[in-house]
Every structure is written in C-alpha cells, then in structure tokens.
Amino acid sequence: MTDRRSVHIQGFRHKNPIPNASRIGDIVMSGIINGVDPEAGTIAEGIDAQTFFMFGHMRAIVEAAGGSTNDILKVTVWMRDRSNREALNREWLALFPDETSRPARHSLQAQLEGQIEIQCDFTAVLRTGAAGEAQT
C-alpha cells in the first residue's frame, strides 16, 4: 500500500496514462499543464487563451489535491517565445495578486508540441491541521 494519491480533474487529461498531479503527504507535484479548452478538449487558440486555461487547470488541480493556490510554492513555465510574457504576467497577477505571497517562478523558452504556446508544472506544500487534513 502506498501513501501516494493520483489527482485528476475533469476537462483536462493527459494522453498518456498519468495523473494531472500526484500527492504524498502534504506535497503535491503536477505533471505538465497546458491551455486545453475544457469544453472543446483541444488546445485553445493563441497565448492569451492558453495561459488563461493553464492557470485555471492549475487552480483546479491544487484544489482537487486538497489545497489552494496559497499552497503553491514553485511554478515552472515553458514558453515557445519568452518575449510573450505579457499574457503570463497578466494571469499570474490575477491568480497571485499579493506581491508578498507569490510562488517562485522560472520561465524557460522551449520547443513545444503542435499549437502549444505555453505550459507549466507546479509544486505545492499543503498546510495541514492537527488532524492531518489539508486546510483550504
């Protein structure tokens, strides 16, 4: 028996047999998250829409794991063109408005598959109460 728990959300599944994230104890690590439109099931058109959906999936994944965006410690972002950070920063500030409480972030330029303009992964440390349940 393992303490590891797979985390899945509706509207965003990997093509391969892997979960959206995995949790052991209070640590959550996601797989790659990209800008799939959950209604269409395809990559959204353009960097703005992809970034919007990517951050929405990130929020949904950490919440499905039992936490909140306040528990996200580090985000790594891969972009087809890093000079396109306006969309990234706009959604970043919307999700993490408090400049005294933002996760660390590292952005890298990368060759991405197909129409993908941006993707990310994250690490979260869920804060636990006395009973060991995550606080949201």
DSSP file (Angstrom, degrees, kcal/mol; ACC not computed):
  #  RESIDUE AA STRUCTURE BP1 BP2  ACC     N-H-->O    O-->H-N    N-H-->O    O-->H-N    TCO  KAPPA ALPHA  PHI   PSI    X-CA   Y-CA   Z-CA
    1    1 A M              0   0    0      0, 0.0     2,-0.3     0, 0.0     0, 0.0   0.000 360.0 360.0 360.0 138.9    0.0    0.0    0.0
    2    2 A T        -     0   0    0      2,-0.2    22,-0.0     1,-0.1     0, 0.0  -0.819 360.0-143.6-115.1 153.3    1.3    3.5   -0.9
    3    3 A D  S    S+     0   0    0     -2,-0.3    22,-0.5     2,-0.0     2,-0.2   0.495  71.7 110.2 -87.5  -5.8    0.6    6.9    0.6
    4    4 A R        -     0   0    0     20,-0.1     2,-0.4    18,-0.1    20,-0.2  -0.495  51.0-166.5 -73.9 138.4    0.8    8.3   -2.9
    5    5 A R  E     -A   23   0A   0     18,-2.6    18,-2.5    -2,-0.2     2,-0.2  -0.992  15.0-133.9-130.0 127.2   -2.5    9.5   -4.4
    6    6 A S  E     -A   22   0A   0     -2,-0.4     2,-0.5    16,-0.2    16,-0.2  -0.522  18.1-148.9 -75.2 144.3   -3.2   10.4   -8.0
    7    7 A V  E     +A   21   0A   0     14,-2.7    13,-1.7    -2,-0.2    14,-1.5  -0.972  18.9 174.8-119.9 127.7   -5.1   13.7   -8.7
    8    8 A H        -     0   0    0     -2,-0.5     2,-0.3    11,-0.2     5,-0.1  -0.964  10.3-164.2-129.6 146.9   -7.3   14.1  -11.7
    9    9 A I  B >   -G   12   0B   0      3,-0.6     3,-0.9    -2,-0.3     2,-0.2  -0.916  29.3-103.9-124.6 157.9   -9.6   16.9  -12.8
   10   10 A Q  T 3  S+     0   0    0     -2,-0.3    50,-0.0     1,-0.2     3,-0.0  -0.529 101.1  25.4 -76.9 145.6  -12.5   17.0  -15.3
   11   11 A G  T 3  S+     0   0    0     -2,-0.2     2,-0.3    27,-0.1    -1,-0.2   0.441 110.9  72.7  85.0  -0.1  -11.8   18.6  -18.7
   12   12 A F  B <   +G    9   0B   0     -3,-0.9    -3,-0.6    45,-0.0     2,-0.4  -0.793  54.4 155.2-150.5 103.7   -8.0   18.1  -18.6
   13   13 A R        -     0   0    0     -2,-0.3     2,-0.2    -5,-0.1    -5,-0.0  -0.950  38.3-119.9-127.8 147.5   -6.5   14.7  -19.1
   14   14 A H        -     0   0    0      4,-0.5     4,-0.1    -2,-0.4     6,-0.1  -0.528  18.5-129.6 -79.2 152.7   -3.1   13.6  -20.4
   15   15 A K  S    S+     0   0    0     -2,-0.2    -1,-0.1     2,-0.1     0, 0.0   0.854  94.2  63.3 -68.7 -34.6   -2.9   11.5  -23.5
   16   16 A N  S    S-     0   0    0      1,-0.1     2,-2.5     3,-0.1    -2,-0.2  -0.434 108.3 -91.8 -87.4 164.6   -0.6    9.1  -21.6
   17   17 A P  S    S+     0   0    0      0, 0.0    -1,-0.1     0, 0.0    -2,-0.1  -0.353  86.2 114.4 -78.8  64.9   -1.7    7.1  -18.5
   18   18 A I        -     0   0    0     -2,-2.5    -4,-0.5    -4,-0.1     2,-0.0  -0.954  63.4-116.4-131.5 151.7   -0.5    9.6  -16.0
   19   19 A P        -     0   0    0      0, 0.0   -11,-0.2     0, 0.0     3,-0.1  -0.286  27.1-112.6 -79.2 169.9   -2.5   11.8  -13.5
   20   20 A N  S    S-     0   0    0    -13,-1.7    11,-3.0     1,-0.2     2,-0.3   0.831  96.9 -13.5 -67.3 -32.6   -2.7   15.6  -13.5
   21   21 A A  E     -AB   7  30A   0    -14,-1.5   -14,-2.7     9,-0.3     2,-0.4  -0.957  62.8-133.9-158.2 171.1   -0.7   15.5  -10.3
   22   22 A S  E     -AB   6  29A   0      7,-2.2     7,-2.3    -2,-0.3     2,-0.4  -0.995  15.5-158.3-135.9 142.1    0.4   13.2   -7.5
   23   23 A R  E     +AB   5  28A   0    -18,-2.5   -18,-2.6    -2,-0.4     2,-0.4  -0.978  13.9 175.2-125.9 132.3    0.3   13.8   -3.8
   24   24 A I  E >  S- B   0  27A   0      3,-2.1     3,-2.3    -2,-0.4     2,-0.2  -0.983  71.3 -44.0-128.5 121.4    2.3   12.2   -0.9
   25   25 A G  T 3  S-     0   0    0    -22,-0.5   -20,-0.0    -2,-0.4   101,-0.0  -0.398 124.5 -21.1  59.5-126.2    1.6   13.6    2.5
   26   26 A D  T 3  S+     0   0    0     -2,-0.2   100,-3.4    -3,-0.1     2,-0.5   0.305 116.7  97.2 -98.8   9.4    1.5   17.4    2.2
   27   27 A I  E <   -BC  24 125A   0     -3,-2.3    -3,-2.1    98,-0.2     2,-0.4  -0.861  48.5-175.2-104.7 131.7    3.5   17.6   -1.1
   28   28 A V  E     -BC  23 124A   0     96,-2.8    96,-2.9    -2,-0.5     2,-0.4  -0.991   2.0-176.6-124.3 129.2    1.8   17.9   -4.5
   29   29 A M  E     -BC  22 123A   0     -7,-2.3    -7,-2.2    -2,-0.4    94,-0.2  -0.994  14.3-148.8-126.1 128.8    3.6   17.8   -7.8
   30   30 A S  E     -B   21   0A   0     92,-2.5    -9,-0.3    -2,-0.4     2,-0.1  -0.477   8.4-130.1 -89.5 162.3    1.8   18.3  -11.1
   31   31 A G        -     0   0    0    -11,-3.0    91,-0.3     1,-0.2     2,-0.2  -0.211  62.9 -48.1 -84.6-168.7    2.5   16.9  -14.5
   32   32 A I        -     0   0    0     89,-0.1     2,-0.5    -2,-0.1    89,-0.2  -0.444  57.9-161.2 -66.9 135.5    2.6   19.3  -17.4
   33   33 A I  E     +D  120   0A   0     87,-3.2    87,-2.5    -2,-0.2     2,-0.2  -0.983  15.6 171.0-120.0 126.0   -0.4   21.7  -17.6
   34   34 A N  E     -D  119   0A   0     -2,-0.5     2,-1.2    85,-0.2    85,-0.2  -0.660  46.3 -81.2-127.0-174.1   -1.2   23.4  -20.8
   35   35 A G        +     0   0    0     83,-0.6     9,-2.7    -2,-0.2     2,-0.4  -0.312  57.9 159.0 -91.3  52.8   -4.0   25.5  -22.2
   36   36 A V  E     -H   43   0C   0     -2,-1.2     7,-0.3     7,-0.3    21,-0.1  -0.603  43.9-127.4 -72.8 128.8   -6.6   22.9  -23.2
   37   37 A D  E  >> -H   42   0C   0      5,-3.0     4,-3.2    -2,-0.4     5,-0.6  -0.704  18.1-148.2 -73.0 115.7  -10.0   24.4  -23.5
   38   38 A P  T  45S+     0   0    0      0, 0.0    -1,-0.2     0, 0.0   -27,-0.1   0.778  93.1  48.6 -64.5 -26.2  -12.0   22.0  -21.2
   39   39 A E  T  45S+     0   0    0      1,-0.1   -28,-0.1     3,-0.1    -2,-0.0   0.903 120.9  33.9 -78.3 -41.8  -15.2   22.3  -23.3
   40   40 A A  T  45S-     0   0    0      2,-0.2    -1,-0.1   -29,-0.1     3,-0.1   0.777  95.1-139.0 -83.7 -27.9  -13.6   21.7  -26.7
   41   41 A G  T  <5 +     0   0    0     -4,-3.2     2,-0.3     1,-0.3    -5,-0.1   0.653  68.7  99.7  76.7  15.2  -11.0   19.3  -25.4
   42   42 A T  E   <S-H   37   0C   0     -5,-0.6    -5,-3.0    -7,-0.1    -1,-0.3  -0.858  87.6 -78.7-128.5 163.9   -8.3   20.9  -27.7
   43   43 A I  E     -H   36   0C   0     -2,-0.3    -7,-0.3    -7,-0.3     7,-0.1  -0.421  56.1-115.5 -61.3 131.6   -5.5   23.4  -27.2
   44   44 A A        -     0   0    0     -9,-2.7     2,-0.6    -2,-0.1     6,-0.1  -0.222  32.3 -96.9 -66.7 160.1   -7.0   26.9  -27.1
   45   45 A E  S  > S-     0   0    0      4,-0.1     4,-0.5    71,-0.0    -1,-0.1  -0.708  83.0  -4.3 -83.5 118.1   -6.2   29.4  -29.9
   46   46 A G  H  > S-     0   0    0     -2,-0.6     4,-2.3    69,-0.2     5,-0.2   0.179  85.3 -78.0  88.1 159.3   -3.4   31.8  -29.0
   47   47 A I  H  > S+     0   0    0      1,-0.2     4,-2.4     2,-0.2     5,-0.2   0.840 122.4  55.9 -64.0 -37.8   -1.2   32.6  -26.0
   48   48 A D  H  > S+     0   0    0      2,-0.2     4,-2.2     1,-0.2    -1,-0.2   0.956 113.1  39.5 -63.2 -50.6   -3.9   34.6  -24.1
   49   49 A A  H  X S+     0   0    0     -4,-0.5     4,-2.5     2,-0.2     5,-0.2   0.905 115.9  52.0 -66.6 -41.5   -6.5   31.8  -24.1
   50   50 A Q  H  X S+     0   0    0     -4,-2.3     4,-2.5     1,-0.2    -1,-0.2   0.908 111.1  47.3 -61.8 -41.4   -3.9   29.1  -23.5
   51   51 A T  H  X S+     0   0    0     -4,-2.4     4,-2.3     2,-0.2     5,-0.2   0.909 110.5  52.7 -67.1 -41.5   -2.5   31.0  -20.5
   52   52 A F  H  X S+     0   0    0     -4,-2.2     4,-1.7    -5,-0.2    -2,-0.2   0.947 114.4  41.2 -57.3 -50.9   -6.0   31.6  -19.1
   53   53 A F  H  X S+     0   0    0     -4,-2.5     4,-2.7     2,-0.2     5,-0.2   0.879 110.8  57.8 -67.6 -37.9   -6.9   27.9  -19.3
   54   54 A M  H  X S+     0   0    0     -4,-2.5     4,-2.2    -5,-0.2    -1,-0.2   0.935 109.6  43.8 -57.9 -47.5   -3.5   26.8  -18.0
   55   55 A F  H  X S+     0   0    0     -4,-2.3     4,-2.2     2,-0.2    -1,-0.2   0.849 111.5  54.5 -69.1 -32.4   -3.9   28.8  -14.8
   56   56 A G  H  X S+     0   0    0     -4,-1.7     4,-2.3    -5,-0.2    -2,-0.2   0.908 109.7  47.1 -63.9 -41.7   -7.5   27.6  -14.4
   57   57 A H  H  X S+     0   0    0     -4,-2.7     4,-2.7     2,-0.2    -2,-0.2   0.891 109.3  54.5 -65.7 -39.2   -6.3   24.0  -14.6
   58   58 A M  H  X S+     0   0    0     -4,-2.2     4,-2.3    -5,-0.2     5,-0.2   0.937 110.3  46.2 -60.5 -45.9   -3.5   24.7  -12.1
   59   59 A R  H  X S+     0   0    0     -4,-2.2     4,-2.2     1,-0.2    -2,-0.2   0.938 113.6  48.6 -60.4 -47.8   -6.1   26.1   -9.6
   60   60 A A  H  X S+     0   0    0     -4,-2.3     4,-2.4     1,-0.2    -2,-0.2   0.879 111.2  50.7 -62.4 -38.4   -8.4   23.1  -10.2
   61   61 A I  H  X S+     0   0    0     -4,-2.7     4,-1.5     2,-0.2    -1,-0.2   0.943 111.1  46.0 -67.0 -47.9   -5.6   20.6   -9.8
   62   62 A V  H  <>S+     0   0    0     -4,-2.3     5,-2.6     1,-0.2     4,-0.3   0.880 114.6  49.3 -65.3 -35.0   -4.3   22.0   -6.5
   63   63 A E  H ><5S+     0   0    0     -4,-2.2     3,-1.3    -5,-0.2    -1,-0.2   0.897 108.2  52.7 -68.5 -39.4   -7.9   22.2   -5.2
   64   64 A A  H 3<5S+     0   0    0     -4,-2.4    -1,-0.2     1,-0.3    -2,-0.2   0.789 105.3  56.7 -64.9 -26.3   -8.6   18.6   -6.2
   65   65 A A  T 3<5S-     0   0    0     -4,-1.5    -1,-0.3    -5,-0.1    -2,-0.2   0.563 129.1 -98.4 -80.0  -8.6   -5.5   17.6   -4.3
   66   66 A G  T < 5S+     0   0    0     -3,-1.3    -3,-0.2    -4,-0.3    -2,-0.1   0.571  91.4  86.4 104.8  11.8   -7.0   19.2   -1.1
   67   67 A G      < -     0   0    0     -5,-2.6    -1,-0.3    -6,-0.2     2,-0.3  -0.353  63.7-122.9-122.6-158.1   -5.2   22.6   -1.2
   68   68 A S    >   -     0   0    0     67,-0.1     3,-2.1    -2,-0.1     4,-0.3  -0.884  40.3 -91.0-143.5 173.7   -5.5   26.1   -2.6
   69   69 A T  G >  S+     0   0    0      1,-0.3     3,-1.2    -2,-0.3   -10,-0.0   0.734 120.2  70.7 -63.6 -19.9   -3.4   28.4   -4.8
   70   70 A N  G 3  S+     0   0    0      1,-0.2    -1,-0.3    66,-0.1    66,-0.0   0.677  93.6  57.6 -67.3 -16.3   -1.9   29.7   -1.5
   71   71 A D  G <  S+     0   0    0     -3,-2.1    54,-2.4    53,-0.1     2,-0.4   0.531  77.4 111.0 -91.3  -7.9   -0.1   26.4   -1.1
   72   72 A I  E <   +E  124   0A   0     -3,-1.2    52,-0.3    -4,-0.3     3,-0.1  -0.555  38.5 175.1 -73.8 124.9    1.7   26.6   -4.5
   73   73 A L  E     +     0   0A   0     50,-2.7    31,-2.5    -2,-0.4     2,-0.3   0.807  61.2  14.5 -98.8 -38.2    5.4   27.0   -3.8
   74   74 A K  E     -Ef 123 104A   0     49,-1.8    49,-2.3    29,-0.2     2,-0.4  -1.000  55.1-168.6-147.2 137.9    7.1   26.9   -7.2
   75   75 A V  E     -Ef 122 105A   0     29,-2.2    31,-2.0    -2,-0.3     2,-0.5  -0.996   6.0-162.1-126.9 130.3    5.9   27.1  -10.8
   76   76 A T  E     -Ef 121 106A   0     45,-2.3    45,-1.9    -2,-0.4     2,-0.4  -0.960  12.1-165.1-111.2 130.8    8.0   26.3  -13.8
   77   77 A V  E     -Ef 120 107A   0     29,-3.3    31,-3.0    -2,-0.5     2,-0.5  -0.946   9.0-161.7-120.0 133.7    6.7   27.7  -17.2
   78   78 A W  E     -Ef 119 108A   0     41,-3.3    41,-2.2    -2,-0.4     2,-0.4  -0.963  15.7-175.2-112.1 131.4    7.8   26.7  -20.7
   79   79 A M  E     -Ef 118 109A   0     29,-3.0    31,-2.7    -2,-0.5     3,-0.3  -0.962  33.8-140.9-128.7 143.3    7.1   29.1  -23.5
   80   80 A R  S    S+     0   0    0     37,-2.6     2,-0.4    -2,-0.4    -1,-0.1   0.887 105.4  18.3 -63.4 -38.2    7.5   28.9  -27.2
   81   81 A D    >   -     0   0    0     36,-0.5     3,-2.0     1,-0.1    -1,-0.3  -0.893  67.1-164.8-139.0 104.4    8.5   32.6  -27.1
   82   82 A R  G >  S+     0   0    0     -2,-0.4     3,-0.6    -3,-0.3    -1,-0.1   0.681  86.6  72.0 -65.2 -17.7    9.6   34.1  -23.7
   83   83 A S  G 3  S+     0   0    0      1,-0.3     3,-0.3     2,-0.1    -1,-0.3   0.602  83.6  74.6 -71.9  -7.4    9.2   37.6  -25.1
   84   84 A N  G X>  +     0   0    0     -3,-2.0     3,-0.7     1,-0.2     4,-0.6  -0.123  57.6 125.5 -91.6  34.6    5.4   36.9  -24.9
   85   85 A R  H <>  +     0   0    0     -3,-0.6     4,-3.3     1,-0.2     5,-0.3   0.536  44.9  87.6 -78.0  -4.5    5.3   37.2  -21.1
   86   86 A E  H 3> S+     0   0    0     -3,-0.3     4,-2.3     1,-0.2    -1,-0.2   0.936  92.8  44.3 -58.8 -46.4    2.5   39.8  -21.1
   87   87 A A  H <> S+     0   0    0     -3,-0.7     4,-2.0     2,-0.2     5,-0.2   0.911 115.0  49.9 -63.6 -42.2   -0.2   37.1  -21.1
   88   88 A L  H  X S+     0   0    0     -4,-0.6     4,-2.4     1,-0.2    -2,-0.2   0.946 112.8  45.4 -61.1 -49.7    1.8   35.1  -18.5
   89   89 A N  H  X S+     0   0    0     -4,-3.3     4,-2.5     1,-0.2     5,-0.2   0.864 109.7  55.5 -65.5 -35.7    2.2   38.1  -16.2
   90   90 A R  H  X S+     0   0    0     -4,-2.3     4,-1.6    -5,-0.3    -1,-0.2   0.950 114.2  38.9 -61.2 -49.7   -1.4   39.2  -16.5
   91   91 A E  H  X S+     0   0    0     -4,-2.0     4,-2.2     2,-0.2     5,-0.2   0.852 113.8  56.8 -70.1 -33.8   -2.8   35.8  -15.4
   92   92 A W  H  X S+     0   0    0     -4,-2.4     4,-2.8    -5,-0.2    -2,-0.2   0.934 109.0  45.2 -60.2 -48.0    0.0   35.4  -12.8
   93   93 A L  H  < S+     0   0    0     -4,-2.5    -1,-0.2     1,-0.2    -2,-0.2   0.833 111.4  53.3 -68.1 -31.9   -1.0   38.7  -11.1
   94   94 A A  H  < S+     0   0    0     -4,-1.6    -1,-0.2    -5,-0.2    -2,-0.2   0.898 117.3  37.1 -67.8 -39.4   -4.7   37.7  -11.3
   95   95 A L  H  < S+     0   0    0     -4,-2.2    -2,-0.2     1,-0.2    -1,-0.2   0.825 131.0  29.8 -81.8 -32.9   -4.0   34.4   -9.5
   96   96 A F     <  +     0   0    0     -4,-2.8    -1,-0.2    -5,-0.2    -2,-0.1  -0.617  68.8 157.5-126.8  70.9   -1.4   35.7   -7.1
   97   97 A P        +     0   0    0      0, 0.0     2,-0.9     0, 0.0    -1,-0.1   0.750  51.9  85.3 -71.1 -24.2   -2.2   39.4   -6.5
   98   98 A D    >   -     0   0    0      3,-0.3     3,-2.3     1,-0.2     0, 0.0  -0.684  62.6-161.7 -84.7 107.4   -0.4   39.7   -3.2
   99   99 A E  T 3  S+     0   0    0     -2,-0.9     3,-0.4     1,-0.3    -1,-0.2   0.660  89.9  58.7 -64.9 -14.0    3.3   40.5   -4.0
  100  100 A T  T 3  S+     0   0    0      1,-0.2    -1,-0.3    -3,-0.0    -2,-0.1   0.477 111.6  41.1 -90.5  -1.9    4.3   39.4   -0.5
  101  101 A S  S <  S+     0   0    0     -3,-2.3    -3,-0.3    -5,-0.1    -1,-0.2  -0.443  78.8 127.5-145.9  66.3    2.9   35.9   -1.1
  102  102 A R        -     0   0    0     -3,-0.4     3,-0.1    -5,-0.1   -32,-0.0  -0.897  56.2-111.6-117.8 151.5    3.6   34.6   -4.5
  103  103 A P        -     0   0    0      0, 0.0   -29,-0.2     0, 0.0   -30,-0.1  -0.335  40.7 -96.3 -69.9 161.5    5.3   31.3   -5.5
  104  104 A A  E     -f   74   0A   0    -31,-2.5   -29,-2.2    -2,-0.0     2,-0.4  -0.466  45.3-160.0 -69.2 153.4    8.7   31.3   -7.1
  105  105 A R  E     -f   75   0A   0    -31,-0.2     2,-0.4    -2,-0.1   -29,-0.2  -0.999  17.1-172.0-143.3 139.4    8.6   31.1  -10.9
  106  106 A H  E     -f   76   0A   0    -31,-2.0   -29,-3.3    -2,-0.4     2,-0.4  -0.996  10.3-162.1-129.9 125.2   11.0   30.1  -13.5
  107  107 A S  E     -f   77   0A   0     -2,-0.4     2,-0.4   -31,-0.2   -29,-0.2  -0.918   9.4-175.8-111.6 133.4   10.2   30.7  -17.2
  108  108 A L  E     -f   78   0A   0    -31,-3.0   -29,-3.0    -2,-0.4     2,-0.4  -0.947  25.8-124.8-126.8 145.1   12.1   28.8  -20.0
  109  109 A Q  E     +f   79   0A   0     -2,-0.4     2,-0.3   -31,-0.2   -29,-0.2  -0.736  44.2 164.1 -85.0 138.8   12.0   29.0  -23.7
  110  110 A A        -     0   0    0    -31,-2.7     2,-0.7    -2,-0.4   -32,-0.0  -0.990  46.8-106.6-152.8 156.0   11.2   25.7  -25.3
  111  111 A Q        -     0   0    0     -2,-0.3     2,-0.3   -30,-0.0   -31,-0.1  -0.814  47.4-165.0 -82.6 117.4   10.2   23.9  -28.5
  112  112 A L        -     0   0    0     -2,-0.7     2,-0.1     4,-0.2   -33,-0.0  -0.747  21.7 -95.1-109.4 154.8    6.6   22.8  -27.6
  113  113 A E  S >  S-     0   0    0     -2,-0.3     3,-2.3     2,-0.1    -1,-0.1  -0.327  74.2 -39.9 -68.9 144.2    4.4   20.3  -29.4
  114  114 A G  T 3  S-     0   0    0      1,-0.3    -2,-0.1    -2,-0.1     0, 0.0  -0.048 123.7 -13.0  49.4-126.6    1.9   21.3  -32.0
  115  115 A Q  T 3  S+     0   0    0    -69,-0.0     2,-0.3     2,-0.0    -1,-0.3   0.322  95.3 129.8 -91.9   6.0    0.0   24.5  -31.3
  116  116 A I    <   +     0   0    0     -3,-2.3    -4,-0.2     1,-0.2     3,-0.1  -0.474  26.1 172.2 -68.5 124.9    1.1   24.7  -27.6
  117  117 A E        +     0   0    0      1,-0.3   -37,-2.6    -2,-0.3   -36,-0.5   0.662  66.4  13.2-100.3 -25.6    2.5   28.2  -26.8
  118  118 A I  E     + E   0  79A   0    -39,-0.2   -83,-0.6   -38,-0.1    -1,-0.3  -0.996  58.8 167.4-154.5 145.1    2.8   27.8  -23.1
  119  119 A Q  E     -DE  34  78A   0    -41,-2.2   -41,-3.3    -2,-0.3     2,-0.3  -0.974   8.9-176.3-154.2 162.0    2.8   25.0  -20.4
  120  120 A C  E     -DE  33  77A   0    -87,-2.5   -87,-3.2    -2,-0.3     2,-0.3  -0.931  14.4-154.8-148.6 170.1    3.7   24.7  -16.8
  121  121 A D  E     - E   0  76A   0    -45,-1.9   -45,-2.3    -2,-0.3     2,-0.3  -0.935  18.0-158.8-139.7 167.2    4.1   22.5  -13.8
  122  122 A F  E     - E   0  75A   0     -2,-0.3   -92,-2.5   -91,-0.3     2,-0.4  -0.973  15.5-145.4-145.4 159.6    4.0   23.3  -10.1
  123  123 A T  E     -CE  29  74A   0    -49,-2.3   -50,-2.7    -2,-0.3   -49,-1.8  -0.993  23.2-175.2-121.1 133.3    5.0   22.1   -6.6
  124  124 A A  E     -CE  28  72A   0    -96,-2.9   -96,-2.8    -2,-0.4     2,-0.5  -0.959  19.0-154.0-128.5 148.1    2.7   22.8   -3.7
  125  125 A V  E     -C   27   0A   0    -54,-2.4     2,-0.3    -2,-0.4   -98,-0.2  -0.964  23.0-143.4-119.6 109.8    3.1   22.1    0.0
  126  126 A L        -     0   0    0   -100,-3.4     2,-0.4    -2,-0.5    10,-0.1  -0.549  12.2-128.0 -78.4 132.8   -0.4   21.8    1.6
  127  127 A R        -     0   0    0      8,-0.3     8,-2.7    -2,-0.3     2,-0.3  -0.647  29.2-154.7 -79.3 133.9   -0.7   23.2    5.0
  128  128 A T  B     -I  134   0D   0     -2,-0.4     6,-0.2     6,-0.2     2,-0.1  -0.814   5.8-140.3-115.6 151.5   -2.2   20.7    7.4
  129  129 A G    >   -     0   0    0      4,-2.0     3,-1.6    -2,-0.3    -1,-0.1  -0.217  46.6 -79.5 -91.9-172.2   -4.2   21.0   10.6
  130  130 A A  T 3  S+     0   0    0      1,-0.3    -2,-0.0     2,-0.1    -1,-0.0   0.813 130.5  53.6 -62.1 -31.7   -3.9   18.9   13.8
  131  131 A A  T 3  S-     0   0    0      2,-0.1    -1,-0.3     1,-0.0     3,-0.1   0.502 116.7-112.8 -83.2  -2.7   -5.9   16.1   12.2
  132  132 A G  S <  S+     0   0    0     -3,-1.6     2,-0.3     1,-0.3    -2,-0.1   0.526  73.2 134.5  85.4   4.9   -3.6   15.9    9.2
  133  133 A E        -     0   0    0      1,-0.1    -4,-2.0    -5,-0.0    -1,-0.3  -0.660  62.9-103.1 -88.6 146.1   -6.3   17.2    6.8
  134  134 A A  B     -I  128   0D   0     -2,-0.3     2,-0.5    -6,-0.2    -6,-0.2  -0.377  29.0-132.7 -66.4 141.5   -5.4   19.9    4.3
  135  135 A Q              0   0    0     -8,-2.7    -8,-0.3     1,-0.1   -67,-0.1  -0.850 360.0 360.0 -94.3 128.5   -6.6   23.3    5.1
  136  136 A T              0   0    0     -2,-0.5    -1,-0.1   -69,-0.1   -66,-0.1   0.377 360.0 360.0-115.4 360.0   -8.2   25.1    2.1
